[in-house]
Amino acid sequence: MGSLQILSDKQSQKLAENMIYIKELEDREMMLTQKVEALVVENKDAYEQISRWREACEMEVAAGKKAIKEHEELVNILKQELEKTRAASRISNSKLQLKDELVATAIAAREAAESSLQLADSRATELHKQIEELTRQLEEVEKRERINRRRLRRLCWPWRGLKFGTANNTTGVRNVTRMLPEMQALLR
């Protein structure tokens, strides 16, 4: 539970850092876009100036072409940087989305674990109650069996039904063979 909290805190901190980084990238993108627009405007102005002064000064034209070439290179570099920044922004957004999904999964796993523990606790409580009830029933059955065994001995005690005499000695022996060994031992 604590490690999930630490993981969640780390991911929240990383998320905040990524949000700041994305904001910086967006600000940079906006600044670069403004620079590109400014350079495009400058480029357009340079072309117009070249048109006006072309006939008057070819050296100025050559210098202007050189400046235009440098501006175009800068524009290309800035466009490449802008595309890299956009790609980095897309990657950061996908990472943030993945981290959000991981956080949601971790929370769901924690909730499932808590639910499972609660279910196990309730099952354990139920089983404990069932064991107590079965133990109580077993004790009652054992108590009844003890009482019933005593009654049966009193009711089935062998010398009440047997007649011991010298005349019936052969029947007594025959009856002894029908008795349980414990009862035979008592008669001897």
Residue pairs with C-beta under 8 A, 6 or more apart in sequence:
1 110
4 106
4 109
4 110
7 106
8 103
8 106
8 107
11 99
11 102
11 103
12 103
14 99
15 96
15 99
15 100
18 92
18 95
18 96
19 96
21 92
22 89
22 92
22 93
22 96
25 85
25 88
25 89
25 92
26 89
28 85
29 82
29 85
29 86
29 89
32 78
32 81
32 82
32 85
33 82
35 78
36 75
36 78
36 79
36 82
39 71
39 74
39 75
39 78
40 75
42 71
43 68
43 71
43 72
43 75
46 64
46 67
46 68
46 71
47 68
49 64
50 60
50 61
50 64
50 65
50 68
53 60
53 61
53 64
54 61
158 179
158 183
158 186
158 187
159 187
161 175
162 172
162 175
162 187
163 171
163 172
164 172
165 172
176 184
176 187
177 184
179 187
